[in-house]
Amino acid sequence: MNNKEKEILLIAQEECAEVTQAISKIFRFGFDSRWPEDGINNRSRLVEEVGDLVAMIKLMGDNNIIDIDEVAKAAERKITKLKTWSSIL
């Protein structure tokens, strides 16, 4: 693994943690609660953090860390599992 790959993975890891934090804030305070430091609501914060994560996923694909086609197949497998084991679909 080269330094560029390490940095991409490190930032992706940080973005995953930030998505987790944004979701936790929604569970604790709701979608419309606002962050005191900047006034952004929790839903908007989640959108920003997911966008940051998607950007890192794209960079992982662009740098051959992951195969985006395989990611799409894995996502479809997850949807199939959710249809069986969850009531959200």
Chimera marker file (.cmm) of the C-alpha trace (Angstrom):
<marker_set name="trace">
<marker id="1" x="0.000" y="0.000" z="0.000" r="1" g="1" b="0" radius="0.5"/>
<marker id="2" x="1.374" y="3.369" z="-0.989" r="1" g="1" b="0" radius="0.5"/>
<marker id="3" x="0.971" y="6.689" z="0.842" r="1" g="1" b="0" radius="0.5"/>
<marker id="4" x="-1.858" y="7.867" z="-1.408" r="1" g="1" b="0" radius="0.5"/>
<marker id="5" x="-3.871" y="4.705" z="-0.740" r="1" g="1" b="0" radius="0.5"/>
<marker id="6" x="-3.234" y="5.053" z="2.996" r="1" g="1" b="0" radius="0.5"/>
<marker id="7" x="-4.462" y="8.637" z="2.988" r="1" g="1" b="0" radius="0.5"/>
<marker id="8" x="-7.591" y="7.759" z="1.006" r="1" g="1" b="0" radius="0.5"/>
<marker id="9" x="-8.406" y="4.928" z="3.401" r="1" g="1" b="0" radius="0.5"/>
<marker id="10" x="-7.692" y="7.049" z="6.467" r="1" g="1" b="0" radius="0.5"/>
<marker id="11" x="-9.965" y="9.849" z="5.290" r="1" g="1" b="0" radius="0.5"/>
<marker id="12" x="-12.665" y="7.311" z="4.340" r="1" g="1" b="0" radius="0.5"/>
<marker id="13" x="-12.413" y="5.855" z="7.840" r="1" g="1" b="0" radius="0.5"/>
<marker id="14" x="-12.814" y="9.328" z="9.360" r="1" g="1" b="0" radius="0.5"/>
<marker id="15" x="-15.837" y="10.005" z="7.137" r="1" g="1" b="0" radius="0.5"/>
<marker id="16" x="-17.456" y="6.736" z="8.266" r="1" g="1" b="0" radius="0.5"/>
<marker id="17" x="-17.059" y="7.888" z="11.868" r="1" g="1" b="0" radius="0.5"/>
<marker id="18" x="-18.589" y="11.268" z="11.008" r="1" g="1" b="0" radius="0.5"/>
<marker id="19" x="-21.604" y="9.584" z="9.368" r="1" g="1" b="0" radius="0.5"/>
<marker id="20" x="-21.987" y="7.473" z="12.495" r="1" g="1" b="0" radius="0.5"/>
<marker id="21" x="-21.883" y="10.591" z="14.670" r="1" g="1" b="0" radius="0.5"/>
<marker id="22" x="-24.454" y="12.385" z="12.502" r="1" g="1" b="0" radius="0.5"/>
<marker id="23" x="-26.833" y="9.422" z="12.746" r="1" g="1" b="0" radius="0.5"/>
<marker id="24" x="-26.328" y="9.264" z="16.517" r="1" g="1" b="0" radius="0.5"/>
<marker id="25" x="-27.263" y="12.939" z="16.814" r="1" g="1" b="0" radius="0.5"/>
<marker id="26" x="-30.463" y="12.262" z="14.848" r="1" g="1" b="0" radius="0.5"/>
<marker id="27" x="-31.390" y="9.423" z="17.208" r="1" g="1" b="0" radius="0.5"/>
<marker id="28" x="-30.680" y="11.609" z="20.254" r="1" g="1" b="0" radius="0.5"/>
<marker id="29" x="-32.117" y="14.931" z="19.125" r="1" g="1" b="0" radius="0.5"/>
<marker id="30" x="-34.151" y="14.384" z="15.940" r="1" g="1" b="0" radius="0.5"/>
<marker id="31" x="-33.732" y="15.437" z="12.306" r="1" g="1" b="0" radius="0.5"/>
<marker id="32" x="-34.561" y="19.095" z="12.846" r="1" g="1" b="0" radius="0.5"/>
<marker id="33" x="-32.394" y="19.816" z="15.874" r="1" g="1" b="0" radius="0.5"/>
<marker id="34" x="-29.637" y="22.311" z="15.090" r="1" g="1" b="0" radius="0.5"/>
<marker id="35" x="-25.965" y="22.185" z="15.953" r="1" g="1" b="0" radius="0.5"/>
<marker id="36" x="-25.185" y="25.115" z="18.286" r="1" g="1" b="0" radius="0.5"/>
<marker id="37" x="-21.859" y="25.994" z="16.687" r="1" g="1" b="0" radius="0.5"/>
<marker id="38" x="-23.176" y="26.535" z="13.150" r="1" g="1" b="0" radius="0.5"/>
<marker id="39" x="-26.974" y="26.234" z="13.215" r="1" g="1" b="0" radius="0.5"/>
<marker id="40" x="-27.061" y="23.383" z="10.669" r="1" g="1" b="0" radius="0.5"/>
<marker id="41" x="-29.803" y="20.848" z="11.340" r="1" g="1" b="0" radius="0.5"/>
<marker id="42" x="-29.041" y="17.165" z="11.814" r="1" g="1" b="0" radius="0.5"/>
<marker id="43" x="-30.561" y="16.094" z="8.492" r="1" g="1" b="0" radius="0.5"/>
<marker id="44" x="-28.395" y="18.578" z="6.582" r="1" g="1" b="0" radius="0.5"/>
<marker id="45" x="-25.340" y="17.469" z="8.557" r="1" g="1" b="0" radius="0.5"/>
<marker id="46" x="-26.074" y="13.854" z="7.628" r="1" g="1" b="0" radius="0.5"/>
<marker id="47" x="-26.368" y="14.804" z="3.949" r="1" g="1" b="0" radius="0.5"/>
<marker id="48" x="-22.983" y="16.550" z="4.089" r="1" g="1" b="0" radius="0.5"/>
<marker id="49" x="-21.273" y="13.667" z="5.859" r="1" g="1" b="0" radius="0.5"/>
<marker id="50" x="-22.746" y="11.029" z="3.519" r="1" g="1" b="0" radius="0.5"/>
<marker id="51" x="-21.636" y="13.176" z="0.576" r="1" g="1" b="0" radius="0.5"/>
<marker id="52" x="-18.110" y="13.273" z="1.988" r="1" g="1" b="0" radius="0.5"/>
<marker id="53" x="-18.155" y="9.489" z="2.353" r="1" g="1" b="0" radius="0.5"/>
<marker id="54" x="-19.456" y="9.003" z="-1.195" r="1" g="1" b="0" radius="0.5"/>
<marker id="55" x="-16.578" y="11.185" z="-2.433" r="1" g="1" b="0" radius="0.5"/>
<marker id="56" x="-14.108" y="8.919" z="-0.634" r="1" g="1" b="0" radius="0.5"/>
<marker id="57" x="-15.780" y="5.807" z="-2.054" r="1" g="1" b="0" radius="0.5"/>
<marker id="58" x="-15.398" y="7.334" z="-5.518" r="1" g="1" b="0" radius="0.5"/>
<marker id="59" x="-11.710" y="8.036" z="-4.826" r="1" g="1" b="0" radius="0.5"/>
<marker id="60" x="-11.232" y="4.431" z="-3.672" r="1" g="1" b="0" radius="0.5"/>
<marker id="61" x="-12.655" y="3.295" z="-6.999" r="1" g="1" b="0" radius="0.5"/>
<marker id="62" x="-10.651" y="5.801" z="-9.025" r="1" g="1" b="0" radius="0.5"/>
<marker id="63" x="-7.461" y="4.589" z="-7.347" r="1" g="1" b="0" radius="0.5"/>
<marker id="64" x="-8.209" y="0.866" z="-7.738" r="1" g="1" b="0" radius="0.5"/>
<marker id="65" x="-8.540" y="0.271" z="-4.023" r="1" g="1" b="0" radius="0.5"/>
<marker id="66" x="-12.018" y="-1.136" z="-4.656" r="1" g="1" b="0" radius="0.5"/>
<marker id="67" x="-13.886" y="-2.189" z="-7.787" r="1" g="1" b="0" radius="0.5"/>
<marker id="68" x="-16.983" y="0.015" z="-8.101" r="1" g="1" b="0" radius="0.5"/>
<marker id="69" x="-18.777" y="-2.645" z="-10.169" r="1" g="1" b="0" radius="0.5"/>
<marker id="70" x="-18.242" y="-5.153" z="-7.368" r="1" g="1" b="0" radius="0.5"/>
<marker id="71" x="-19.497" y="-2.574" z="-4.857" r="1" g="1" b="0" radius="0.5"/>
<marker id="72" x="-22.689" y="-2.189" z="-6.906" r="1" g="1" b="0" radius="0.5"/>
<marker id="73" x="-23.157" y="-5.975" z="-6.910" r="1" g="1" b="0" radius="0.5"/>
<marker id="74" x="-22.600" y="-6.097" z="-3.145" r="1" g="1" b="0" radius="0.5"/>
<marker id="75" x="-25.206" y="-3.341" z="-2.708" r="1" g="1" b="0" radius="0.5"/>
<marker id="76" x="-27.727" y="-5.359" z="-4.720" r="1" g="1" b="0" radius="0.5"/>
<marker id="77" x="-27.015" y="-8.425" z="-2.562" r="1" g="1" b="0" radius="0.5"/>
<marker id="78" x="-27.693" y="-6.300" z="0.526" r="1" g="1" b="0" radius="0.5"/>
<marker id="79" x="-31.018" y="-5.094" z="-0.918" r="1" g="1" b="0" radius="0.5"/>
<marker id="80" x="-31.995" y="-8.725" z="-1.543" r="1" g="1" b="0" radius="0.5"/>
<marker id="81" x="-31.156" y="-9.631" z="2.065" r="1" g="1" b="0" radius="0.5"/>
<marker id="82" x="-33.144" y="-6.657" z="3.356" r="1" g="1" b="0" radius="0.5"/>
<marker id="83" x="-36.169" y="-7.787" z="1.352" r="1" g="1" b="0" radius="0.5"/>
<marker id="84" x="-35.965" y="-11.086" z="3.219" r="1" g="1" b="0" radius="0.5"/>
<marker id="85" x="-34.954" y="-10.005" z="6.699" r="1" g="1" b="0" radius="0.5"/>
<marker id="86" x="-36.269" y="-6.456" z="7.106" r="1" g="1" b="0" radius="0.5"/>
<marker id="87" x="-39.570" y="-4.656" z="6.836" r="1" g="1" b="0" radius="0.5"/>
<marker id="88" x="-38.065" y="-1.502" z="5.296" r="1" g="1" b="0" radius="0.5"/>
<marker id="89" x="-38.565" y="-2.725" z="1.727" r="1" g="1" b="0" radius="0.5"/>
<link id1="1" id2="2" r="1" g="1" b="0" radius="0.2"/>
<link id1="2" id2="3" r="1" g="1" b="0" radius="0.2"/>
<link id1="3" id2="4" r="1" g="1" b="0" radius="0.2"/>
<link id1="4" id2="5" r="1" g="1" b="0" radius="0.2"/>
<link id1="5" id2="6" r="1" g="1" b="0" radius="0.2"/>
<link id1="6" id2="7" r="1" g="1" b="0" radius="0.2"/>
<link id1="7" id2="8" r="1" g="1" b="0" radius="0.2"/>
<link id1="8" id2="9" r="1" g="1" b="0" radius="0.2"/>
<link id1="9" id2="10" r="1" g="1" b="0" radius="0.2"/>
<link id1="10" id2="11" r="1" g="1" b="0" radius="0.2"/>
<link id1="11" id2="12" r="1" g="1" b="0" radius="0.2"/>
<link id1="12" id2="13" r="1" g="1" b="0" radius="0.2"/>
<link id1="13" id2="14" r="1" g="1" b="0" radius="0.2"/>
<link id1="14" id2="15" r="1" g="1" b="0" radius="0.2"/>
<link id1="15" id2="16" r="1" g="1" b="0" radius="0.2"/>
<link id1="16" id2="17" r="1" g="1" b="0" radius="0.2"/>
<link id1="17" id2="18" r="1" g="1" b="0" radius="0.2"/>
<link id1="18" id2="19" r="1" g="1" b="0" radius="0.2"/>
<link id1="19" id2="20" r="1" g="1" b="0" radius="0.2"/>
<link id1="20" id2="21" r="1" g="1" b="0" radius="0.2"/>
<link id1="21" id2="22" r="1" g="1" b="0" radius="0.2"/>
<link id1="22" id2="23" r="1" g="1" b="0" radius="0.2"/>
<link id1="23" id2="24" r="1" g="1" b="0" radius="0.2"/>
<link id1="24" id2="25" r="1" g="1" b="0" radius="0.2"/>
<link id1="25" id2="26" r="1" g="1" b="0" radius="0.2"/>
<link id1="26" id2="27" r="1" g="1" b="0" radius="0.2"/>
<link id1="27" id2="28" r="1" g="1" b="0" radius="0.2"/>
<link id1="28" id2="29" r="1" g="1" b="0" radius="0.2"/>
<link id1="29" id2="30" r="1" g="1" b="0" radius="0.2"/>
<link id1="30" id2="31" r="1" g="1" b="0" radius="0.2"/>
<link id1="31" id2="32" r="1" g="1" b="0" radius="0.2"/>
<link id1="32" id2="33" r="1" g="1" b="0" radius="0.2"/>
<link id1="33" id2="34" r="1" g="1" b="0" radius="0.2"/>
<link id1="34" id2="35" r="1" g="1" b="0" radius="0.2"/>
<link id1="35" id2="36" r="1" g="1" b="0" radius="0.2"/>
<link id1="36" id2="37" r="1" g="1" b="0" radius="0.2"/>
<link id1="37" id2="38" r="1" g="1" b="0" radius="0.2"/>
<link id1="38" id2="39" r="1" g="1" b="0" radius="0.2"/>
<link id1="39" id2="40" r="1" g="1" b="0" radius="0.2"/>
<link id1="40" id2="41" r="1" g="1" b="0" radius="0.2"/>
<link id1="41" id2="42" r="1" g="1" b="0" radius="0.2"/>
<link id1="42" id2="43" r="1" g="1" b="0" radius="0.2"/>
<link id1="43" id2="44" r="1" g="1" b="0" radius="0.2"/>
<link id1="44" id2="45" r="1" g="1" b="0" radius="0.2"/>
<link id1="45" id2="46" r="1" g="1" b="0" radius="0.2"/>
<link id1="46" id2="47" r="1" g="1" b="0" radius="0.2"/>
<link id1="47" id2="48" r="1" g="1" b="0" radius="0.2"/>
<link id1="48" id2="49" r="1" g="1" b="0" radius="0.2"/>
<link id1="49" id2="50" r="1" g="1" b="0" radius="0.2"/>
<link id1="50" id2="51" r="1" g="1" b="0" radius="0.2"/>
<link id1="51" id2="52" r="1" g="1" b="0" radius="0.2"/>
<link id1="52" id2="53" r="1" g="1" b="0" radius="0.2"/>
<link id1="53" id2="54" r="1" g="1" b="0" radius="0.2"/>
<link id1="54" id2="55" r="1" g="1" b="0" radius="0.2"/>
<link id1="55" id2="56" r="1" g="1" b="0" radius="0.2"/>
<link id1="56" id2="57" r="1" g="1" b="0" radius="0.2"/>
<link id1="57" id2="58" r="1" g="1" b="0" radius="0.2"/>
<link id1="58" id2="59" r="1" g="1" b="0" radius="0.2"/>
<link id1="59" id2="60" r="1" g="1" b="0" radius="0.2"/>
<link id1="60" id2="61" r="1" g="1" b="0" radius="0.2"/>
<link id1="61" id2="62" r="1" g="1" b="0" radius="0.2"/>
<link id1="62" id2="63" r="1" g="1" b="0" radius="0.2"/>
<link id1="63" id2="64" r="1" g="1" b="0" radius="0.2"/>
<link id1="64" id2="65" r="1" g="1" b="0" radius="0.2"/>
<link id1="65" id2="66" r="1" g="1" b="0" radius="0.2"/>
<link id1="66" id2="67" r="1" g="1" b="0" radius="0.2"/>
<link id1="67" id2="68" r="1" g="1" b="0" radius="0.2"/>
<link id1="68" id2="69" r="1" g="1" b="0" radius="0.2"/>
<link id1="69" id2="70" r="1" g="1" b="0" radius="0.2"/>
<link id1="70" id2="71" r="1" g="1" b="0" radius="0.2"/>
<link id1="71" id2="72" r="1" g="1" b="0" radius="0.2"/>
<link id1="72" id2="73" r="1" g="1" b="0" radius="0.2"/>
<link id1="73" id2="74" r="1" g="1" b="0" radius="0.2"/>
<link id1="74" id2="75" r="1" g="1" b="0" radius="0.2"/>
<link id1="75" id2="76" r="1" g="1" b="0" radius="0.2"/>
<link id1="76" id2="77" r="1" g="1" b="0" radius="0.2"/>
<link id1="77" id2="78" r="1" g="1" b="0" radius="0.2"/>
<link id1="78" id2="79" r="1" g="1" b="0" radius="0.2"/>
<link id1="79" id2="80" r="1" g="1" b="0" radius="0.2"/>
<link id1="80" id2="81" r="1" g="1" b="0" radius="0.2"/>
<link id1="81" id2="82" r="1" g="1" b="0" radius="0.2"/>
<link id1="82" id2="83" r="1" g="1" b="0" radius="0.2"/>
<link id1="83" id2="84" r="1" g="1" b="0" radius="0.2"/>
<link id1="84" id2="85" r="1" g="1" b="0" radius="0.2"/>
<link id1="85" id2="86" r="1" g="1" b="0" radius="0.2"/>
<link id1="86" id2="87" r="1" g="1" b="0" radius="0.2"/>
<link id1="87" id2="88" r="1" g="1" b="0" radius="0.2"/>
<link id1="88" id2="89" r="1" g="1" b="0" radius="0.2"/>
</marker_set>
